[in-house]
Amino acid sequence: MKRSLTLSTLLFSGGAHASAAQSAEFASADCVTGLNEIGLISVNNISGSQQDVEDAIAQKADEQGASWYRIVQMYEEQQPDNWRAQAIIYA
């Protein structure tokens, strides 16, 4: 079964998902007003759970020098537990 999450679904789960090792933090749509958008990132073929995907996005955002990220698309591929996601990153 293919699962797909849109921005509204992700915002429902809400909250910051960052560990001490990651400086980039999750930002909901209503929190990005006034932030400087610096790019779009994506991750592919992430095995595991939705949290694993969010962790991969946070790490990639941090590597790009972002302070914040907002996941705009996340979905599971045909193969179960194999995810793709895109996020906008902000300074």
C-alpha positions in Angstrom: 0.0 0.0 0.0 1.4 3.4 -1.0 1.2 6.1 1.7 1.4 9.8 0.9 1.7 12.7 3.3 1.0 16.3 2.3 2.0 19.4 4.1 -1.2 19.6 6.0 -0.8 16.1 7.3 2.8 16.9 8.4 1.7 20.0 10.1 -0.9 18.1 12.1 1.9 16.1 13.7 3.6 19.5 14.4 6.5 20.3 16.7 10.2 20.5 16.4 12.1 17.4 15.4 15.7 18.1 16.0 18.3 16.4 18.0 21.2 18.1 19.9 23.5 17.3 17.0 21.3 19.0 14.4 20.9 22.8 14.4 18.2 23.0 11.7 14.7 22.8 13.2 11.3 21.9 11.8 9.1 25.0 11.0 5.4 24.9 10.4 3.9 26.9 7.5 2.7 29.7 9.8 6.2 30.1 11.3 8.1 30.8 8.1 6.8 34.2 7.3 9.8 36.6 7.4 12.4 33.8 7.1 14.8 33.9 4.2 14.2 30.9 1.9 17.5 29.5 0.7 16.6 26.5 -1.2 14.8 23.2 -1.8 16.2 19.9 -0.7 15.1 16.3 -1.2 16.0 12.9 0.1 15.3 9.6 -1.7 15.3 5.9 -0.8 15.2 6.5 2.9 14.4 3.2 4.7 12.5 3.1 7.9 9.8 5.3 9.4 8.6 8.8 8.9 10.8 9.9 11.8 13.8 8.5 9.9 12.9 10.6 6.9 12.5 13.7 9.1 15.9 13.1 10.6 17.5 12.7 7.1 15.9 16.0 6.0 17.1 17.8 9.2 20.6 16.5 8.7 20.7 17.6 5.0 19.2 21.0 6.0 21.9 21.4 8.6 24.6 20.5 6.0 23.3 23.2 3.7 23.6 25.8 6.5 19.9 26.1 7.1 18.4 27.1 10.5 14.9 25.9 9.6 13.2 23.5 7.3 9.6 22.9 6.2 8.7 19.5 4.8 6.4 20.1 1.8 6.1 16.5 0.5 6.8 13.1 1.9 5.6 9.8 0.5 6.4 6.1 0.6 7.5 4.4 -2.6 6.0 1.1 -4.0 8.4 -0.8 -1.8 7.2 -0.5 1.9 9.3 1.6 4.2 11.2 3.3 1.4 10.5 7.0 1.5 11.1 10.2 -0.5 10.7 13.8 0.8 11.2 17.4 -0.2 11.6 20.4 2.1 12.2 24.1 1.8 15.1 25.3 3.8 15.4 28.7 5.5 18.3 30.8 6.9 
